[in-house]
Amino acid sequence: MINRIQNLLFNLGLATLATHELDAVTQSEWHLLYILNSLPEQIAATSFVIIHVPFFAIIFWLGFNEKTRVREWARIVFAVFLIIHASLHKALENHTLYTFNLPMSQGLIFGAGLLGCMYLITVYIIHRANIQTESYS
């Protein structure tokens, strides 16, 4: 049962992040990113979009890997990333170029962070249950 919940949380986190990145294109998020913000507008916009291809390919490859340990650790790292990503957005919210103020944008960003937190909680619950099971053996 908890594995189904973990799968759901991971998939929702991935879907929420991907949808946020669609929103990020409409918000010209590259204006906030080092290196990209110093490039000409069209190059920065194109680079921002293209960078997401290998980024998501790696997430899919590792997050759905056939090797259990790889998949588990990749999903933990991804959950931590979602929390850090939301924290970075929170830190940037007063920046003059920050435009993620609409409820949808905020919901995607902080919803993804919350899903990452929830995923890590399930990892902790499973870990604790495994420790207790081993101590009774």
N, C-alpha and C positions, 0 to 999 in steps of 0.2 A: 504493500500500500504506500509506504513512504517513498519507495522508488518511483512510483507513478507521480507522486507529488513533486519529487525532485525533477523528473523529466518535464512536468508541466511548468515548474518555475523556471527551469533553464530555457525552455522553448519560448515562454512568455518574455523572459528577459532579452533573449535574442531578437524576438519580433519587435519588442518595444525599442530596443537600441536601433534596429534597422529603420523603423518608422521615424525615430528621432533624427536619424541621419538624412532622411528625405526632407524633414522639416529644416534641418541644418543647411541644406542647399538653398531653400527658399529664404533663409535668414542670413545667407552669406557668412557662415560661421568662420570661413577662412580669414576674415578680417581680424579675428581674435587669436589666431594661431601664429606662433613664431615661425619664421622663415616664409610661410605662405603670405603673411600680411605685408611682406616687403616685395613681393613679386607683382608684376602687372596683373590687373584684374582678371583678364581672360585666362592667363596661365595659372594663376592661383585657383580660380574656380575649377578649371579642368583638372588640375593636380589634386585638389580636394576630392573630387569625385573618383578619379582613377586610383588614388591611394586606398580607397575603401574596398576595391576588388581583392587585393591580396589579404587585407585585414580580415574581411569576412570569409574568404577561402580558408584561411588558417583557423578561424573560429569553427567553421563547419567541419574541417578535417579533424581537428583535435577534439572538438566537443561531441562528435559522433564516431570517434575512433573505435575500431573493433577491439582494441586492447583496453580492458576495463580500467587499469591503473592510469593509462594515458587519458582516457575519457574523464575519469573522476577528477584527476588533478587539473585538467584543462578547464573543467566546469567550475572548480573552486577558484582558479585564477580569474576566469571570466566574471564570476560573481564579485570578486574583490575589485576588478576593473570597473564594474557597474557602479560600485559604491564610490570609488575614486573619481570616476567621471562625473557623478552627481555632485560630489564635493567641489570639484573644479568649477562646475557651473555655478554653484552657490558662491564661490569665491569671486567669480567674475560678474555677478549680477549687477554690480554698481558701475561697471565699466561703461564708458560712453557709447561704445559700439555694440553692447550686449542688447539683443532684441528678443530673447526668449521669454517674454513676459506674459504671453497669452496662456490661459489655463491648459490648452492642449499641449503646448510646448513644455510647460512646467510639469504636467502630468506624465509626459513621456520620459523626461529627464529623471525626475525624482521617483516616478513609478519604477523605472528600471533599477534605480539604486535600492529601492525597497525590495524589489524582487531578488536582487543580489543578496541582500541581508537575509531574507527569508530562506534562500537557498542555503546559505552558510549555517543558519539555525538547524535546518534538516540534517546537514552534514554532522553538526555537533551532536544532535539527538542520536543519529545512527552510531557515531563513534562511542558515545556513552553507553548505549545499549550493548555494543560489541564488547566493551570493557567489562560490563557487568556480567554478560554471558560467559566470558572467559574466566572471570573470577569464581564462578559457580562450578566450572568444569574441573 
